[in-house]
Amino acid sequence: MPPLVAFAGALGGLAVIRWAYRTAVRINRELEEARLARVAEAAKSHDIPTLRRDPDTGLYRPG
């Protein structure tokens, strides 16, 4: 009986690990898609300013 309990515990542990791995992969994929969508939306709406170098001071300014 004890080997059967150990085997069942090992199978249960593997199932939990597999579920956790798949969930982590899914969450990371969704986060990456959301990040890419935000970047694309910001680029489309021109929220990201272009920096140009001021020839007099040498500092970068939006322009």
Predicted model as a PDB file, atoms N, CA, C, CB and O in Angstrom, pLDDT in the B-factor column:
MODEL        1                                                                  
ATOM      1  N   MET A   1       0.805  -1.197   0.000  1.00 68.00           N  
ATOM      2  CA  MET A   1       0.000   0.000   0.000  1.00 68.00           C  
ATOM      3  C   MET A   1       0.857   1.275   0.000  1.00 68.00           C  
ATOM      4  CB  MET A   1      -0.920  -0.009   1.196  1.00 68.00           C  
ATOM      5  O   MET A   1       0.542   2.193  -0.757  1.00 68.00           O  
ATOM      6  N   PRO A   2       1.916   1.381   0.803  1.00 88.00           N  
ATOM      7  CA  PRO A   2       2.722   2.606   0.793  1.00 88.00           C  
ATOM      8  C   PRO A   2       3.311   2.947  -0.583  1.00 88.00           C  
ATOM      9  CB  PRO A   2       3.841   2.475   1.791  1.00 88.00           C  
ATOM     10  O   PRO A   2       3.347   4.126  -0.937  1.00 88.00           O  
ATOM     11  N   PRO A   3       3.779   1.955  -1.383  1.00 89.00           N  
ATOM     12  CA  PRO A   3       4.265   2.339  -2.702  1.00 89.00           C  
ATOM     13  C   PRO A   3       3.165   2.956  -3.577  1.00 89.00           C  
ATOM     14  CB  PRO A   3       4.858   1.130  -3.401  1.00 89.00           C  
ATOM     15  O   PRO A   3       3.431   3.852  -4.378  1.00 89.00           O  
ATOM     16  N   LEU A   4       1.952   2.478  -3.420  1.00 91.00           N  
ATOM     17  CA  LEU A   4       0.840   3.023  -4.182  1.00 91.00           C  
ATOM     18  C   LEU A   4       0.565   4.476  -3.777  1.00 91.00           C  
ATOM     19  CB  LEU A   4      -0.416   2.163  -3.980  1.00 91.00           C  
ATOM     20  O   LEU A   4       0.278   5.313  -4.632  1.00 91.00           O  
ATOM     21  N   VAL A   5       0.650   4.770  -2.500  1.00 93.00           N  
ATOM     22  CA  VAL A   5       0.437   6.137  -2.011  1.00 93.00           C  
ATOM     23  C   VAL A   5       1.543   7.051  -2.530  1.00 93.00           C  
ATOM     24  CB  VAL A   5       0.392   6.169  -0.458  1.00 93.00           C  
ATOM     25  O   VAL A   5       1.268   8.177  -2.945  1.00 93.00           O  
ATOM     26  N   ALA A   6       2.789   6.582  -2.512  1.00 93.00           N  
ATOM     27  CA  ALA A   6       3.908   7.374  -3.012  1.00 93.00           C  
ATOM     28  C   ALA A   6       3.751   7.631  -4.506  1.00 93.00           C  
ATOM     29  CB  ALA A   6       5.244   6.665  -2.729  1.00 93.00           C  
ATOM     30  O   ALA A   6       4.007   8.739  -4.977  1.00 93.00           O  
ATOM     31  N   PHE A   7       3.336   6.621  -5.245  1.00 94.00           N  
ATOM     32  CA  PHE A   7       3.135   6.768  -6.683  1.00 94.00           C  
ATOM     33  C   PHE A   7       2.020   7.776  -6.964  1.00 94.00           C  
ATOM     34  CB  PHE A   7       2.802   5.404  -7.326  1.00 94.00           C  
ATOM     35  O   PHE A   7       2.163   8.626  -7.843  1.00 94.00           O  
ATOM     36  N   ALA A   8       0.929   7.691  -6.236  1.00 95.00           N  
ATOM     37  CA  ALA A   8      -0.183   8.622  -6.416  1.00 95.00           C  
ATOM     38  C   ALA A   8       0.251  10.049  -6.055  1.00 95.00           C  
ATOM     39  CB  ALA A   8      -1.394   8.191  -5.553  1.00 95.00           C  
ATOM     40  O   ALA A   8      -0.140  11.006  -6.723  1.00 95.00           O  
ATOM     41  N   GLY A   9       1.049  10.184  -5.012  1.00 94.00           N  
ATOM     42  CA  GLY A   9       1.559  11.500  -4.619  1.00 94.00           C  
ATOM     43  C   GLY A   9       2.475  12.081  -5.678  1.00 94.00           C  
ATOM     44  O   GLY A   9       2.418  13.275  -5.972  1.00 94.00           O  
ATOM     45  N   ALA A  10       3.326  11.230  -6.254  1.00 95.00           N  
ATOM     46  CA  ALA A  10       4.235  11.694  -7.308  1.00 95.00           C  
ATOM     47  C   ALA A  10       3.441  12.140  -8.538  1.00 95.00           C  
ATOM     48  CB  ALA A  10       5.241  10.578  -7.693  1.00 95.00           C  
ATOM     49  O   ALA A  10       3.745  13.177  -9.127  1.00 95.00           O  
ATOM     50  N   LEU A  11       2.430  11.367  -8.927  1.00 96.00           N  
ATOM     51  CA  LEU A  11       1.598  11.758 -10.062  1.00 96.00           C  
ATOM     52  C   LEU A  11       0.856  13.061  -9.789  1.00 96.00           C  
ATOM     53  CB  LEU A  11       0.603  10.653 -10.391  1.00 96.00           C  
ATOM     54  O   LEU A  11       0.745  13.917 -10.666  1.00 96.00           O  
ATOM     55  N   GLY A  12       0.359  13.202  -8.588  1.00 96.00           N  
ATOM     56  CA  GLY A  12      -0.323  14.438  -8.222  1.00 96.00           C  
ATOM     57  C   GLY A  12       0.626  15.628  -8.242  1.00 96.00           C  
ATOM     58  O   GLY A  12       0.257  16.712  -8.694  1.00 96.00           O  
ATOM     59  N   GLY A  13       1.839  15.430  -7.757  1.00 96.00           N  
ATOM     60  CA  GLY A  13       2.838  16.489  -7.778  1.00 96.00           C  
ATOM     61  C   GLY A  13       3.199  16.899  -9.193  1.00 96.00           C  
ATOM     62  O   GLY A  13       3.328  18.087  -9.488  1.00 96.00           O  
ATOM     63  N   LEU A  14       3.362  15.913 -10.070  1.00 97.00           N  
ATOM     64  CA  LEU A  14       3.661  16.223 -11.468  1.00 97.00           C  
ATOM     65  C   LEU A  14       2.517  16.977 -12.135  1.00 97.00           C  
ATOM     66  CB  LEU A  14       3.956  14.942 -12.240  1.00 97.00           C  
ATOM     67  O   LEU A  14       2.750  17.876 -12.943  1.00 97.00           O  
ATOM     68  N   ALA A  15       1.292  16.617 -11.800  1.00 97.00           N  
ATOM     69  CA  ALA A  15       0.139  17.306 -12.374  1.00 97.00           C  
ATOM     70  C   ALA A  15       0.103  18.766 -11.916  1.00 97.00           C  
ATOM     71  CB  ALA A  15      -1.170  16.588 -11.980  1.00 97.00           C  
ATOM     72  O   ALA A  15      -0.200  19.658 -12.708  1.00 97.00           O  
ATOM     73  N   VAL A  16       0.408  19.008 -10.653  1.00 98.00           N  
ATOM     74  CA  VAL A  16       0.415  20.377 -10.138  1.00 98.00           C  
ATOM     75  C   VAL A  16       1.522  21.183 -10.793  1.00 98.00           C  
ATOM     76  CB  VAL A  16       0.585  20.383  -8.610  1.00 98.00           C  
ATOM     77  O   VAL A  16       1.309  22.341 -11.154  1.00 98.00           O  
ATOM     78  N   ILE A  17       2.700  20.596 -10.954  1.00 98.00           N  
ATOM     79  CA  ILE A  17       3.819  21.292 -11.589  1.00 98.00           C  
ATOM     80  C   ILE A  17       3.482  21.613 -13.039  1.00 98.00           C  
ATOM     81  CB  ILE A  17       5.105  20.444 -11.511  1.00 98.00           C  
ATOM     82  O   ILE A  17       3.766  22.713 -13.513  1.00 98.00           O  
ATOM     83  N   ARG A  18       2.881  20.665 -13.742  1.00 98.00           N  
ATOM     84  CA  ARG A  18       2.507  20.900 -15.140  1.00 98.00           C  
ATOM     85  C   ARG A  18       1.488  22.030 -15.249  1.00 98.00           C  
ATOM     86  CB  ARG A  18       1.941  19.616 -15.769  1.00 98.00           C  
ATOM     87  O   ARG A  18       1.601  22.889 -16.123  1.00 98.00           O  
ATOM     88  N   TRP A  19       0.487  22.028 -14.357  1.00 98.00           N  
ATOM     89  CA  TRP A  19      -0.522  23.082 -14.353  1.00 98.00           C  
ATOM     90  C   TRP A  19       0.112  24.444 -14.064  1.00 98.00           C  
ATOM     91  CB  TRP A  19      -1.613  22.772 -13.317  1.00 98.00           C  
ATOM     92  O   TRP A  19      -0.214  25.431 -14.724  1.00 98.00           O  
ATOM     93  N   ALA A  20       1.007  24.505 -13.091  1.00 98.00           N  
ATOM     94  CA  ALA A  20       1.655  25.767 -12.734  1.00 98.00           C  
ATOM     95  C   ALA A  20       2.515  26.279 -13.890  1.00 98.00           C  
ATOM     96  CB  ALA A  20       2.516  25.592 -11.466  1.00 98.00           C  
ATOM     97  O   ALA A  20       2.533  27.481 -14.156  1.00 98.00           O  
ATOM     98  N   TYR A  21       3.223  25.390 -14.574  1.00 98.00           N  
ATOM     99  CA  TYR A  21       4.067  25.792 -15.698  1.00 98.00           C  
ATOM    100  C   TYR A  21       3.220  26.350 -16.840  1.00 98.00           C  
ATOM    101  CB  TYR A  21       4.907  24.603 -16.191  1.00 98.00           C  
ATOM    102  O   TYR A  21       3.535  27.401 -17.398  1.00 98.00           O  
ATOM    103  N   ARG A  22       2.151  25.644 -17.181  1.00 98.00           N  
ATOM    104  CA  ARG A  22       1.285  26.114 -18.270  1.00 98.00           C  
ATOM    105  C   ARG A  22       0.636  27.454 -17.920  1.00 98.00           C  
ATOM    106  CB  ARG A  22       0.198  25.068 -18.578  1.00 98.00           C  
ATOM    107  O   ARG A  22       0.500  28.318 -18.786  1.00 98.00           O  
ATOM    108  N   THR A  23       0.240  27.631 -16.673  1.00 98.00           N  
ATOM    109  CA  THR A  23      -0.361  28.888 -16.244  1.00 98.00           C  
ATOM    110  C   THR A  23       0.655  30.017 -16.330  1.00 98.00           C  
ATOM    111  CB  THR A  23      -0.908  28.767 -14.814  1.00 98.00           C  
ATOM    112  O   THR A  23       0.326  31.109 -16.793  1.00 98.00           O  
ATOM    113  N   ALA A  24       1.873  29.774 -15.894  1.00 98.00           N  
ATOM    114  CA  ALA A  24       2.914  30.803 -15.957  1.00 98.00           C  
ATOM    115  C   ALA A  24       3.215  31.182 -17.405  1.00 98.00           C  
ATOM    116  CB  ALA A  24       4.195  30.316 -15.260  1.00 98.00           C  
ATOM    117  O   ALA A  24       3.389  32.363 -17.704  1.00 98.00           O  
ATOM    118  N   VAL A  25       3.279  30.217 -18.296  1.00 98.00           N  
ATOM    119  CA  VAL A  25       3.537  30.498 -19.716  1.00 98.00           C  
ATOM    120  C   VAL A  25       2.392  31.318 -20.300  1.00 98.00           C  
ATOM    121  CB  VAL A  25       3.719  29.180 -20.517  1.00 98.00           C  
ATOM    122  O   VAL A  25       2.628  32.266 -21.049  1.00 98.00           O  
ATOM    123  N   ARG A  26       1.162  30.963 -19.966  1.00 98.00           N  
ATOM    124  CA  ARG A  26      -0.001  31.693 -20.482  1.00 98.00           C  
ATOM    125  C   ARG A  26      -0.007  33.130 -19.978  1.00 98.00           C  
ATOM    126  CB  ARG A  26      -1.305  30.985 -20.077  1.00 98.00           C  
ATOM    127  O   ARG A  26      -0.252  34.060 -20.747  1.00 98.00           O  
ATOM    128  N   ILE A  27       0.257  33.313 -18.707  1.00 98.00           N  
ATOM    129  CA  ILE A  27       0.264  34.661 -18.135  1.00 98.00           C  
ATOM    130  C   ILE A  27       1.366  35.500 -18.766  1.00 98.00           C  
ATOM    131  CB  ILE A  27       0.448  34.603 -16.606  1.00 98.00           C  
ATOM    132  O   ILE A  27       1.131  36.657 -19.115  1.00 98.00           O  
ATOM    133  N   ASN A  28       2.555  34.945 -18.920  1.00 97.00           N  
ATOM    134  CA  ASN A  28       3.658  35.687 -19.536  1.00 97.00           C  
ATOM    135  C   ASN A  28       3.341  36.060 -20.978  1.00 97.00           C  
ATOM    136  CB  ASN A  28       4.946  34.866 -19.483  1.00 97.00           C  
ATOM    137  O   ASN A  28       3.680  37.157 -21.422  1.00 97.00           O  
ATOM    138  N   ARG A  29       2.694  35.161 -21.715  1.00 97.00           N  
ATOM    139  CA  ARG A  29       2.320  35.455 -23.093  1.00 97.00           C  
ATOM    140  C   ARG A  29       1.294  36.593 -23.141  1.00 97.00           C  
ATOM    141  CB  ARG A  29       1.756  34.194 -23.778  1.00 97.00           C  
ATOM    142  O   ARG A  29       1.402  37.490 -23.977  1.00 97.00           O  
ATOM    143  N   GLU A  30       0.304  36.556 -22.249  1.00 97.00           N  
ATOM    144  CA  GLU A  30      -0.699  37.614 -22.209  1.00 97.00           C  
ATOM    145  C   GLU A  30      -0.085  38.951 -21.816  1.00 97.00           C  
ATOM    146  CB  GLU A  30      -1.813  37.249 -21.239  1.00 97.00           C  
ATOM    147  O   GLU A  30      -0.459  39.986 -22.368  1.00 97.00           O  
ATOM    148  N   LEU A  31       0.848  38.947 -20.875  1.00 96.00           N  
ATOM    149  CA  LEU A  31       1.513  40.183 -20.478  1.00 96.00           C  
ATOM    150  C   LEU A  31       2.346  40.746 -21.621  1.00 96.00           C  
ATOM    151  CB  LEU A  31       2.394  39.944 -19.253  1.00 96.00           C  
ATOM    152  O   LEU A  31       2.365  41.959 -21.834  1.00 96.00           O  
ATOM    153  N   GLU A  32       3.031  39.883 -22.355  1.00 96.00           N  
ATOM    154  CA  GLU A  32       3.842  40.345 -23.486  1.00 96.00           C  
ATOM    155  C   GLU A  32       2.955  40.928 -24.584  1.00 96.00           C  
ATOM    156  CB  GLU A  32       4.692  39.190 -24.049  1.00 96.00           C  
ATOM    157  O   GLU A  32       3.293  41.954 -25.174  1.00 96.00           O  
ATOM    158  N   GLU A  33       1.827  40.281 -24.861  1.00 95.00           N  
ATOM    159  CA  GLU A  33       0.896  40.812 -25.858  1.00 95.00           C  
ATOM    160  C   GLU A  33       0.351  42.171 -25.429  1.00 95.00           C  
ATOM    161  CB  GLU A  33      -0.260  39.829 -26.089  1.00 95.00           C  
ATOM    162  O   GLU A  33       0.212  43.072 -26.256  1.00 95.00           O  
ATOM    163  N   ALA A  34       0.045  42.324 -24.158  1.00 94.00           N  
ATOM    164  CA  ALA A  34      -0.464  43.604 -23.659  1.00 94.00           C  
ATOM    165  C   ALA A  34       0.614  44.684 -23.754  1.00 94.00           C  
ATOM    166  CB  ALA A  34      -0.951  43.462 -22.201  1.00 94.00           C  
ATOM    167  O   ALA A  34       0.321  45.829 -24.098  1.00 94.00           O  
ATOM    168  N   ARG A  35       1.852  44.321 -23.450  1.00 92.00           N  
ATOM    169  CA  ARG A  35       2.947  45.292 -23.538  1.00 92.00           C  
ATOM    170  C   ARG A  35       3.150  45.736 -24.982  1.00 92.00           C  
ATOM    171  CB  ARG A  35       4.254  44.694 -22.976  1.00 92.00           C  
ATOM    172  O   ARG A  35       3.323  46.925 -25.247  1.00 92.00           O  
ATOM    173  N   LEU A  36       3.128  44.795 -25.910  1.00 91.00           N  
ATOM    174  CA  LEU A  36       3.291  45.140 -27.319  1.00 91.00           C  
ATOM    175  C   LEU A  36       2.134  46.004 -27.812  1.00 91.00           C  
ATOM    176  CB  LEU A  36       3.398  43.872 -28.168  1.00 91.00           C  
ATOM    177  O   LEU A  36       2.335  46.906 -28.625  1.00 91.00           O  
ATOM    178  N   ALA A  37       0.937  45.735 -27.330  1.00 89.00           N  
ATOM    179  CA  ALA A  37      -0.213  46.544 -27.732  1.00 89.00           C  
ATOM    180  C   ALA A  37      -0.079  47.972 -27.213  1.00 89.00           C  
ATOM    181  CB  ALA A  37      -1.519  45.914 -27.221  1.00 89.00           C  
ATOM    182  O   ALA A  37      -0.406  48.924 -27.922  1.00 89.00           O  
ATOM    183  N   ARG A  38       0.403  48.127 -25.976  1.00 86.00           N  
ATOM    184  CA  ARG A  38       0.604  49.475 -25.428  1.00 86.00           C  
ATOM    185  C   ARG A  38       1.648  50.234 -26.224  1.00 86.00           C  
ATOM    186  CB  ARG A  38       1.021  49.403 -23.954  1.00 86.00           C  
ATOM    187  O   ARG A  38       1.468  51.416 -26.517  1.00 86.00           O  
ATOM    188  N   VAL A  39       2.743  49.564 -26.577  1.00 80.00           N  
ATOM    189  CA  VAL A  39       3.802  50.216 -27.346  1.00 80.00           C  
ATOM    190  C   VAL A  39       3.277  50.624 -28.720  1.00 80.00           C  
ATOM    191  CB  VAL A  39       5.025  49.283 -27.492  1.00 80.00           C  
ATOM    192  O   VAL A  39       3.548  51.731 -29.185  1.00 80.00           O  
ATOM    193  N   ALA A  40       2.533  49.742 -29.364  1.00 79.00           N  
ATOM    194  CA  ALA A  40       1.988  50.052 -30.686  1.00 79.00           C  
ATOM    195  C   ALA A  40       0.992  51.205 -30.604  1.00 79.00           C  
ATOM    196  CB  ALA A  40       1.315  48.811 -31.295  1.00 79.00           C  
ATOM    197  O   ALA A  40       0.976  52.075 -31.475  1.00 79.00           O  
ATOM    198  N   GLU A  41       0.171  51.215 -29.572  1.00 79.00           N  
ATOM    199  CA  GLU A  41      -0.807  52.290 -29.410  1.00 79.00           C  
ATOM    200  C   GLU A  41      -0.107  53.624 -29.156  1.00 79.00           C  
ATOM    201  CB  GLU A  41      -1.775  51.969 -28.256  1.00 79.00           C  
ATOM    202  O   GLU A  41      -0.515  54.650 -29.701  1.00 79.00           O  
ATOM    203  N   ALA A  42       0.924  53.619 -28.350  1.00 70.00           N  
ATOM    204  CA  ALA A  42       1.659  54.848 -28.072  1.00 70.00           C  
ATOM    205  C   ALA A  42       2.359  55.356 -29.331  1.00 70.00           C  
ATOM    206  CB  ALA A  42       2.682  54.619 -26.949  1.00 70.00           C  
ATOM    207  O   ALA A  42       2.390  56.561 -29.581  1.00 70.00           O  
ATOM    208  N   ALA A  43       2.913  54.457 -30.111  1.00 68.00           N  
ATOM    209  CA  ALA A  43       3.590  54.859 -31.343  1.00 68.00           C  
ATOM    210  C   ALA A  43       2.586  55.380 -32.365  1.00 68.00           C  
ATOM    211  CB  ALA A  43       4.381  53.681 -31.932  1.00 68.00           C  
ATOM    212  O   ALA A  43       2.879  56.310 -33.117  1.00 68.00           O  
ATOM    213  N   LYS A  44       1.408  54.779 -32.385  1.00 71.00           N  
ATOM    214  CA  LYS A  44       0.381  55.189 -33.342  1.00 71.00           C  
ATOM    215  C   LYS A  44      -0.161  56.575 -32.981  1.00 71.00           C  
ATOM    216  CB  LYS A  44      -0.768  54.155 -33.381  1.00 71.00           C  
ATOM    217  O   LYS A  44      -0.458  57.375 -33.868  1.00 71.00           O  
ATOM    218  N   SER A  45      -0.288  56.854 -31.701  1.00 67.00           N  
ATOM    219  CA  SER A  45      -0.862  58.130 -31.279  1.00 67.00           C  
ATOM    220  C   SER A  45       0.204  59.202 -31.090  1.00 67.00           C  
ATOM    221  CB  SER A  45      -1.642  57.949 -29.989  1.00 67.00           C  
ATOM    222  O   SER A  45      -0.107  60.311 -30.654  1.00 67.00           O  
ATOM    223  N   HIS A  46       1.427  58.894 -31.404  1.00 66.00           N  
ATOM    224  CA  HIS A  46       2.543  59.840 -31.333  1.00 66.00           C  
ATOM    225  C   HIS A  46       2.740  60.392 -29.926  1.00 66.00           C  
ATOM    226  CB  HIS A  46       2.318  60.986 -32.304  1.00 66.00           C  
ATOM    227  O   HIS A  46       3.085  61.562 -29.761  1.00 66.00           O  
ATOM    228  N   ASP A  47       2.523  59.560 -28.912  1.00 63.00           N  
ATOM    229  CA  ASP A  47       2.767  59.981 -27.534  1.00 63.00           C  
ATOM    230  C   ASP A  47       4.248  59.970 -27.191  1.00 63.00           C  
ATOM    231  CB  ASP A  47       2.011  59.085 -26.571  1.00 63.00           C  
ATOM    232  O   ASP A  47       4.676  60.606 -26.228  1.00 63.00           O  
ATOM    233  N   ILE A  48       5.015  59.253 -27.975  1.00 65.00           N  
ATOM    234  CA  ILE A  48       6.444  59.165 -27.703  1.00 65.00           C  
ATOM    235  C   ILE A  48       7.121  60.330 -28.418  1.00 65.00           C  
ATOM    236  CB  ILE A  48       7.038  57.782 -28.167  1.00 65.00           C  
ATOM    237  O   ILE A  48       7.163  60.352 -29.648  1.00 65.00           O  
ATOM    238  N   PRO A  49       7.651  61.298 -27.670  1.00 70.00           N  
ATOM    239  CA  PRO A  49       8.265  62.446 -28.331  1.00 70.00           C  
ATOM    240  C   PRO A  49       9.601  62.067 -28.964  1.00 70.00           C  
ATOM    241  CB  PRO A  49       8.460  63.591 -27.334  1.00 70.00           C  
ATOM    242  O   PRO A  49      10.313  61.188 -28.478  1.00 70.00           O  
ATOM    243  N   THR A  50       9.916  62.740 -30.040  1.00 77.00           N  
ATOM    244  CA  THR A  50      11.208  62.566 -30.688  1.00 77.00           C  
ATOM    245  C   THR A  50      12.177  63.552 -30.052  1.00 77.00           C  
ATOM    246  CB  THR A  50      11.109  62.779 -32.240  1.00 77.00           C  
ATOM    247  O   THR A  50      11.870  64.737 -29.926  1.00 77.00           O  
ATOM    248  N   LEU A  51      13.332  63.071 -29.658  1.00 83.00           N  
ATOM    249  CA  LEU A  51      14.326  63.947 -29.054  1.00 83.00           C  
ATOM    250  C   LEU A  51      15.313  64.402 -30.114  1.00 83.00           C  
ATOM    251  CB  LEU A  51      15.058  63.238 -27.898  1.00 83.00           C  
ATOM    252  O   LEU A  51      15.832  63.601 -30.891  1.00 83.00           O  
ATOM    253  N   ARG A  52      15.558  65.695 -30.127  1.00 86.00           N  
ATOM    254  CA  ARG A  52      16.544  66.264 -31.042  1.00 86.00           C  
ATOM    255  C   ARG A  52      17.590  66.979 -30.211  1.00 86.00           C  
ATOM    256  CB  ARG A  52      15.883  67.234 -32.075  1.00 86.00           C  
ATOM    257  O   ARG A  52      17.301  67.532 -29.149  1.00 86.00           O  
ATOM    258  N   ARG A  53      18.801  66.956 -30.716  1.00 87.00           N  
ATOM    259  CA  ARG A  53      19.900  67.590 -29.986  1.00 87.00           C  
ATOM    260  C   ARG A  53      19.953  69.075 -30.314  1.00 87.00           C  
ATOM    261  CB  ARG A  53      21.248  66.914 -30.327  1.00 87.00           C  
ATOM    262  O   ARG A  53      19.960  69.470 -31.479  1.00 87.00           O  
ATOM    263  N   ASP A  54      19.991  69.882 -29.274  1.00 86.00           N  
ATOM    264  CA  ASP A  54      20.113  71.329 -29.430  1.00 86.00           C  
ATOM    265  C   ASP A  54      21.567  71.646 -29.775  1.00 86.00           C  
ATOM    266  CB  ASP A  54      19.657  72.087 -28.130  1.00 86.00           C  
ATOM    267  O   ASP A  54      22.460  71.336 -28.987  1.00 86.00           O  
ATOM    268  N   PRO A  55      21.821  72.249 -30.921  1.00 87.00           N  
ATOM    269  CA  PRO A  55      23.212  72.479 -31.323  1.00 87.00           C  
ATOM    270  C   PRO A  55      23.938  73.479 -30.422  1.00 87.00           C  
ATOM    271  CB  PRO A  55      23.254  72.970 -32.752  1.00 87.00           C  
ATOM    272  O   PRO A  55      25.165  73.440 -30.328  1.00 87.00           O  
ATOM    273  N   ASP A  56      23.201  74.374 -29.758  1.00 87.00           N  
ATOM    274  CA  ASP A  56      23.852  75.370 -28.904  1.00 87.00           C  
ATOM    275  C   ASP A  56      24.290  74.768 -27.568  1.00 87.00           C  
ATOM    276  CB  ASP A  56      22.911  76.550 -28.660  1.00 87.00           C  
ATOM    277  O   ASP A  56      25.417  74.986 -27.122  1.00 87.00           O  
ATOM    278  N   THR A  57      23.401  74.018 -26.938  1.00 88.00           N  
ATOM    279  CA  THR A  57      23.697  73.505 -25.595  1.00 88.00           C  
ATOM    280  C   THR A  57      24.169  72.055 -25.622  1.00 88.00           C  
ATOM    281  CB  THR A  57      22.468  73.623 -24.709  1.00 88.00           C  
ATOM    282  O   THR A  57      24.846  71.608 -24.697  1.00 88.00           O  
ATOM    283  N   GLY A  58      23.821  71.324 -26.664  1.00 85.00           N  
ATOM    284  CA  GLY A  58      24.180  69.909 -26.727  1.00 85.00           C  
ATOM    285  C   GLY A  58      23.212  69.020 -25.976  1.00 85.00           C  
ATOM    286  O   GLY A  58      23.436  67.813 -25.889  1.00 85.00           O  
ATOM    287  N   LEU A  59      22.130  69.586 -25.425  1.00 87.00           N  
ATOM    288  CA  LEU A  59      21.143  68.805 -24.688  1.00 87.00           C  
ATOM    289  C   LEU A  59      20.090  68.278 -25.644  1.00 87.00           C  
ATOM    290  CB  LEU A  59      20.490  69.648 -23.578  1.00 87.00           C  
ATOM    291  O   LEU A  59      19.835  68.861 -26.698  1.00 87.00           O  
ATOM    292  N   TYR A  60      19.489  67.174 -25.261  1.00 85.00           N  
ATOM    293  CA  TYR A  60      18.404  66.600 -26.058  1.00 85.00           C  
ATOM    294  C   TYR A  60      17.089  67.186 -25.577  1.00 85.00           C  
ATOM    295  CB  TYR A  60      18.387  65.042 -25.959  1.00 85.00           C  
ATOM    296  O   TYR A  60      16.800  67.206 -24.380  1.00 85.00           O  
ATOM    297  N   ARG A  61      16.289  67.667 -26.540  1.00 82.00           N  
ATOM    298  CA  ARG A  61      14.988  68.274 -26.235  1.00 82.00           C  
ATOM    299  C   ARG A  61      13.915  67.650 -27.141  1.00 82.00           C  
ATOM    300  CB  ARG A  61      15.039  69.832 -26.423  1.00 82.00           C  
ATOM    301  O   ARG A  61      14.207  67.230 -28.260  1.00 82.00           O  
ATOM    302  N   PRO A  62      12.676  67.597 -26.643  1.00 78.00           N  
ATOM    303  CA  PRO A  62      11.605  67.101 -27.526  1.00 78.00           C  
ATOM    304  C   PRO A  62      11.452  68.023 -28.723  1.00 78.00           C  
ATOM    305  CB  PRO A  62      10.261  66.990 -26.760  1.00 78.00           C  
ATOM    306  O   PRO A  62      11.518  69.246 -28.598  1.00 78.00           O  
ATOM    307  N   GLY A  63      11.250  67.429 -29.863  1.00 67.00           N  
ATOM    308  CA  GLY A  63      11.112  68.283 -31.030  1.00 67.00           C  
ATOM    309  C   GLY A  63      10.666  67.597 -32.179  1.00 67.00           C  
ATOM    310  O   GLY A  63      10.507  68.205 -33.238  1.00 67.00           O  
TER     311      GLY A  63                                                      
ENDMDL                                                                          
END                                                                             
